[in-house]
Amino acid sequence: MIKNITNLGDASVYCDFGNQIDQETNLNVIKYFKNLKELKIEGITNITPSYNKLIVSFEPSVTNYEKLKNKIIDLKLHNKENQNSKLIKIPICIDEEFSLDIKRLSKKLKMKYDQIYNSFFDKEYYCYMTGFIAGMPFLGDTRENIRLNRLETPRVKVPKGSIGITEQFCNIYTYESPGGWNIIGNTPVKIFDKSNQENPALINPGDRVTFYKISKQEYQKYNE
Amino acid sequence: MSKNYFEILRPGINSTFQDLGRFNQHHIGIPMSGAMDKRNYLIGNKLVGNNNNISAIEFAYQGPLLKLQSTKVICAVTGNVNFKILRANSKIEEGECYETFELNDGDQIDIISTNKSVYGYFFINGGFEIESFWKSFSINTMAQIGPNDGTKFSLNQKLFIKNKESKFQKKRIEYLNSKIEFIRVLKGTNFNYFSEEGTNNLFSKEFTVSKLTDRMGMRIEGPKIENIVETNIKSEGLIKGVIQVPGDGNPIIMLSDYGTVGGYPKIAVVISADHDRLTQLTPGSKIKFKLVELNEAENLYKLYEIETKNILNQIR
């Protein structure tokens, strides 16, 4: 449950669910997110779930911190955290053209390429949140043997579709963007589809994701 | 679709459609966007007789050069903007901000530059013929969403307009875009991650707005703000006005097209009442911060709202 509530500026309520980053904590965040969203409280302009925080921003001419804080404290929760959770299978091509940081990982982790990929593919991931750029899923947790920090100097441009890992997390670059995660492959799947206005993000918080390998030929043919 | 349009003879540096922003999409990574200077946006729409949901053209530094192919339209420009009206008969008129004027078929408006400010706005009565995306007409160039395929304006493009034939009536107000000595802030959620010297620096020293400033964020330069706890936090939500300090000690202030989550500690948050003036600071401007309490910030916003209402009420 919420451990602490404070204000972030004069136009948002900052709910802290504790320092623990795990599914249980995150499912709580998502539960609050879904319940609050459903209430359509006047003045709320955005609700932003992340690993262990929930930020509720509002228009300060309509409501204020104290009022919203009390509404959040008094919120009656329904069990909703797992509703609509999906399992999504994402194909990845690990051709050297796409696996920009496999060499770095191999050197730093002292593991062969195969070993790294075996550890990576042999795991079901959980989506903690989407954000930073449109539809980017933050997935976890990777196996402990393949965890590594970000690049010392982030890339100015990470190609769209790149799969990156850092610490216990994994993400997919839905747009070309700056970024410092270790890139191990690329997916031809459209993870964020703005033409689908109802449900533009393929992967949503609470969903589960597995990855499978495809050849470069399959990659090239994927969107034909 | 109407046959009335503006032809873009020069797009300007960063010209987009903006309105009050796109709400409730943070959870999929879409920030609010919307007009950087909200008050100037509201004033312009009121001048041309539009409601608040009809989008304006926002431009930065250098605005567009537009040629009208239509029967007459009622227009206005807000901000601190230098512009000219080039009549079809070759007559050139100096433009005045905060007053309505009419453009006729073949006339051009040349929005030359913003003065000692970044953003200005161009409005037409009835607005443009564009589609909303998630209930907003704001262009988000990062996610490529909104009208015009989510991109800024380009040369020779046509901006179709809803030609609402209205009787022209001169409307004007006196409005001065005021500068303030301080940008007022509240403590951020990671305030105590920083050394006493670091936080003292933030509130006593002068900072300079860097060239690395756009609709997403503003980088400022000054004395380094030393982190004594942890230079990364687990990524969490962001909002406009948050001041993050990365490991290098140089603060970044989030503006309207911010990334929706971020992993740098939040030292402070700019109060809502100061957002408009913050966004208008040009690179090279000096900036000083002042710490206030939440109830003060709330009162200052009420004051800001009253001021805005009073200005809007002058327009009849």
Interface residues (C-beta under 8 A of the other chain):
Chain A: T6 N7 L8 G9 D10 A11 S12 Y14 I21 F33 K37 I44 T45 N46 I47 T48 P49 S50 Y51 N52 K53 L54 I55 S57 P60 S61 N64 Y65 M129 T130 G131 F132 I133 A134 G135 M136 F138 T174 Y175 F192 K194 Q197 P200 A201 N204 P205
Chain B: G21 F23 N24 Q25 H26 H27 I28 G29 I30 M32 F133 W134 M142 A143 Q144 I145 G150 L186 G188 T189 K234 S235 E236 G237 L238 I239 G241 V242 G259 T260 V261 G262 K266 V269 V270 I271 S272 L294 A297 E298 Y301 K302 E305
